[in-house]
Amino acid sequence: MALAFVPSDQITRVYYDVIKPELNNVPAKPISLRHNLRDFFKYFESFWLRKTNHFCVFNQSTRTNNGLEGYNNKMCVQLSAHRHLYRLIVWFEKEELLVQQLVMKISSDIPVHKRKQTAITILIND
């Protein structure tokens, strides 16, 4: 739902005024669709609507977890599933050095170079 992009103090009102009434527009068949949506709405109201500050990203500079997903992907690519503990520790030590270098560059106003784009990435971005 797009409620995460609404100011947190307005999420509940937008949900009840805009989103929940749309349940009436769900086709009557298949019956399971309407039933499953009702169950989902009940769950959403009882759990997430009480914790709007947990998912609201209105006015947040970072709205996704893409950075975390990218880092997780990097770890999966560089480390095999059953890596020896010693090699894992060495990997973490190297990663720590990279992070320290990055922090030094940022704190010294040295430009941080991003990864070079491949031809495919350039075509997609253009």
N, C-alpha and C positions, 0 to 999 in steps of 0.2 A: 504494500500500500504506500501511497505517497504521503501518508500522514507524518512521516519522519521529517519532511521538509516544511512542515507547518510549525509556527511558534508553539512551544510546549503548553502555554496557557490557553491555546485555542484548539488543541488536538481533540479533546473530548467533544467540544461543541461541533466541530467539523465532522467528526465520526457520526454523531447522532443526527445531524442535520443533512448531511450529504451522502455518506457512505451507507449507513444502515438502511435508509429507505430504498436503496437500490435492490435490496433483497426481495422486494415485492416484484421486481422486474425479471427475476430469474424464471426461466421457463418451468412450467409445471412438470414436464417430463424431460429427462428421467427424474424420478422422484428422489433418487439418491443424491443428485446434484444439490437440490434445495436443502435436503436433510444435512448433507455434509457442510454446506455453507452455514446453515444455522448453528451447527456444532462448532464450526470455526469461529463464528461471530461470538458465541457464548464464551469460548476459550479466550478470545482476544479481549473481550470486555472484562472478564474476571481476572486476567493476568496482566496483559500489556497496558490496558487503559489505565491501570492503577500505577504504572511505572513509566509514564510518558518521558520523564527525564532520562531514562535508560536508552531510549532509541531516537530521541529528537536530535537532529543534526542541523537545525535551523541556525544560521549565522556561525556555523562551525567551519574552520578552514579545511579540515580533513573530514570528508563525509563518507569515505569508504575504508575498507581494510585492505585495499589493493597493495599497499606497501608491505603489509604483513604476509599476504599471499605470495608476493614476489620473493620475499625472503625465505618463506617455507619452500617454494619451488627451487630456489638456489640450493638450499640444504639438501633437498631430495636428489637433485642432479649431481651434486658434488660428493654426497655420501651414499654408499650403497645401503641396502636395508639392514644388513647384519655386519656392520663395520666393527672392527676391533676397537675396544675401549681406548687404547693408546692413540690410535689414529683419530678418533673422535676428539680427544683432548687436544691433539696437535691442531686439528681443524679449528676448534674454538679459539686457540691461542692466535692463530693466523687471522681469524675474523676479528678478534679483539684489537690486533695491531691495525687492521684496516679501518676500524671504527675510530681508533685514536687518531690516525692520520686525517680522517675526514673531519673530526672535531677540531683538530689543529688548523686545517685549511679554512673551515668556516669561521672560527674565532679570529683568524688573521686576515679575513676578507680576501683570501686567495680563491679564485674561481674553481669550482668543483666541476670536473669534466664528467659528462654523462657518457654512458656506453655508446659506442658508434652504432649507427643504424645500418641494418642490412638493406640490400636492394628491395627486398619484399616489404620491409617496414616503411621505407621511403615511399613506395608506391601506395601503400595503404593510407599513410598519413596525408598524402597529397590528394 
